[in-house]
Amino acid sequence: MTKLAVRDRAILLVGSFGPLGYMPASGTVTVGVLGIPLFWLAQQWPVWVIPVASVFVCAFSVWIHQVGDRILNEKDSRKLVWDEIAGYMIAIAFLPFTWQIAVIAFLIERCIDIAKVPPARGIERNWPGGWGVVGDDVVAGLYTCGIMHALIRIVPQWMGL
């Protein structure tokens, strides 16, 4: 890779959350290191903040992946991990925090994201740039959110409720 401008290095630093994007299984590590603590912190916020923050994070993710992929000359670079946080934030929307919910949502969202449950693969392949990169994580987050809300009602004791 050629020497990058300061602006480009700053974009990659933000897009990768520093060293997290350069770790093996960077998406999973990022959600574990940042997503779950964010969920725990969010229990103090008004209920409307998570969905509003999710929209902001999704929009920023589209931009950071669009620009970062162009800088890296890659499509859906594993070094850029904002899409993973966007998916997890959608997964936990309107859920109460317990450690069981945080971990189960983490595991389900990661499995669905990795499996590319329809229509995720089509979105990833057919939507341009950052839209496709983030779109498949949004799908995983929506599926996970629905599953988690169902689990809370069906087996609340497993969810620590």
C-alpha positions as CSV (number, residue, x, y, z in Angstrom):
1,M,0.0,0.0,0.0
2,T,1.3,3.5,-0.8
3,K,1.8,6.1,1.8
4,L,-1.6,7.4,2.9
5,A,-2.6,11.0,3.6
6,V,-3.3,12.0,7.2
7,R,-7.0,12.2,6.4
8,D,-7.1,8.7,5.0
9,R,-5.1,7.3,8.0
10,A,-7.6,9.0,10.3
11,I,-10.6,7.5,8.5
12,L,-9.0,4.0,8.7
13,L,-8.2,4.5,12.4
14,V,-11.8,5.5,13.1
15,G,-13.2,2.8,10.8
16,S,-11.3,0.0,12.4
17,F,-11.7,1.3,16.0
18,G,-8.0,1.4,16.2
19,P,-6.5,-2.1,16.6
20,L,-9.8,-4.0,16.7
21,G,-10.2,-4.1,12.9
22,Y,-6.8,-5.6,12.5
23,M,-7.4,-8.5,14.9
24,P,-8.4,-12.0,13.8
25,A,-12.3,-12.3,13.7
26,S,-12.3,-8.5,13.8
27,G,-16.1,-8.2,13.6
28,T,-16.8,-10.6,16.4
29,V,-14.0,-9.1,18.6
30,T,-15.4,-5.6,18.0
31,V,-18.9,-6.5,19.0
32,G,-17.6,-8.3,22.1
33,V,-15.3,-5.5,23.1
34,L,-17.5,-2.5,22.2
35,G,-21.0,-3.7,21.5
36,I,-21.8,-5.5,24.7
37,P,-20.4,-2.7,26.9
38,L,-22.3,-0.2,24.8
39,F,-25.5,-2.2,25.5
40,W,-24.7,-2.2,29.2
41,L,-24.1,1.6,29.2
42,A,-27.3,2.2,27.2
43,Q,-29.4,0.9,30.1
44,Q,-29.1,4.3,31.6
45,W,-30.3,6.1,28.5
46,P,-33.9,7.0,27.6
47,V,-35.6,4.2,25.5
48,W,-35.6,6.2,22.3
49,V,-31.8,6.7,22.2
50,I,-30.8,3.3,21.0
51,P,-33.0,3.4,17.8
52,V,-31.9,7.0,17.1
53,A,-28.2,6.1,17.7
54,S,-28.7,3.0,15.5
55,V,-29.8,5.1,12.6
56,F,-26.8,7.4,13.1
57,V,-24.4,4.5,13.4
58,C,-25.8,2.9,10.3
59,A,-25.5,6.1,8.3
60,F,-22.0,6.7,9.5
61,S,-21.1,3.1,8.8
62,V,-22.3,3.4,5.2
63,W,-20.0,6.4,4.8
64,I,-17.0,5.0,6.6
65,H,-17.2,1.7,4.6
66,Q,-17.7,3.5,1.3
67,V,-14.7,5.8,1.9
68,G,-12.5,3.2,3.8
69,D,-13.0,0.5,1.2
70,R,-11.9,3.0,-1.5
71,I,-8.8,3.9,0.5
72,L,-7.9,0.2,1.0
73,N,-8.9,-0.7,-2.5
74,E,-11.0,-3.6,-1.0
75,K,-14.7,-4.5,-0.9
76,D,-16.1,-5.0,2.6
77,S,-12.7,-4.9,4.2
78,R,-12.5,-6.8,7.4
79,K,-10.5,-4.0,8.8
80,L,-13.5,-1.7,8.9
81,V,-15.9,-2.8,11.6
82,W,-18.6,-0.1,12.1
83,D,-21.1,-2.3,10.3
84,E,-20.8,-4.9,13.0
85,I,-21.6,-2.4,15.7
86,A,-24.6,-1.1,13.6
87,G,-26.0,-4.7,13.3
88,Y,-25.6,-5.3,17.1
89,M,-27.3,-2.0,18.0
90,I,-30.3,-3.0,15.9
91,A,-30.2,-6.5,17.5
92,I,-30.5,-5.0,21.0
93,A,-33.1,-2.4,20.2
94,F,-35.9,-2.2,22.9
95,L,-34.4,-5.1,24.9
96,P,-33.8,-4.8,28.6
97,F,-30.2,-5.4,29.6
98,T,-29.2,-8.6,31.3
99,W,-25.9,-10.4,30.8
100,Q,-27.8,-13.3,29.4
101,I,-29.6,-11.1,26.8
102,A,-26.3,-9.4,25.9
103,V,-24.4,-12.6,25.2
104,I,-27.3,-14.5,23.6
105,A,-28.0,-11.5,21.3
106,F,-24.3,-11.4,20.5
107,L,-24.1,-15.0,19.6
108,I,-27.3,-15.1,17.5
109,E,-26.4,-11.9,15.6
110,R,-22.9,-13.1,14.8
111,C,-24.2,-16.5,13.6
112,I,-26.9,-14.9,11.4
113,D,-24.4,-12.3,10.1
114,I,-21.8,-14.9,9.2
115,A,-24.4,-17.3,7.7
116,K,-25.8,-14.4,5.5
117,V,-29.4,-15.4,6.0
118,P,-31.6,-14.1,3.1
119,P,-31.9,-11.5,2.0
120,A,-28.5,-10.5,3.5
121,R,-26.3,-12.1,0.8
122,G,-28.3,-10.5,-2.0
123,I,-28.1,-7.1,-0.3
124,E,-24.4,-7.5,0.2
125,R,-23.8,-8.4,-3.4
126,N,-26.3,-6.1,-5.1
127,W,-26.4,-2.9,-3.1
128,P,-23.6,-0.5,-4.0
129,G,-20.6,0.2,-1.8
130,G,-21.2,0.9,1.9
131,W,-24.9,0.3,1.5
132,G,-24.3,-3.4,0.8
133,V,-21.7,-3.7,3.5
134,V,-24.0,-2.3,6.2
135,G,-27.2,-3.7,4.7
136,D,-26.4,-7.3,5.5
137,D,-25.6,-6.5,9.1
138,V,-28.9,-4.6,9.4
139,V,-30.6,-7.8,8.2
140,A,-28.8,-9.8,10.9
141,G,-29.7,-7.2,13.5
142,L,-33.4,-7.3,12.6
143,Y,-33.6,-11.1,12.6
144,T,-31.8,-11.1,16.0
145,C,-34.0,-8.4,17.5
146,G,-37.1,-10.4,16.5
147,I,-35.7,-13.7,17.9
148,M,-34.6,-12.0,21.1
149,H,-38.0,-10.4,21.7
150,A,-39.6,-13.8,21.1
151,L,-37.2,-15.6,23.5
152,I,-37.9,-13.0,26.2
153,R,-41.6,-13.9,26.0
154,I,-41.2,-17.6,25.6
155,V,-38.3,-18.4,28.0
156,P,-37.7,-15.3,30.2
157,Q,-35.8,-17.3,32.8
158,W,-33.1,-18.1,30.1
159,M,-32.8,-14.4,29.6
160,G,-32.2,-13.6,33.2
161,L,-35.6,-12.0,33.7
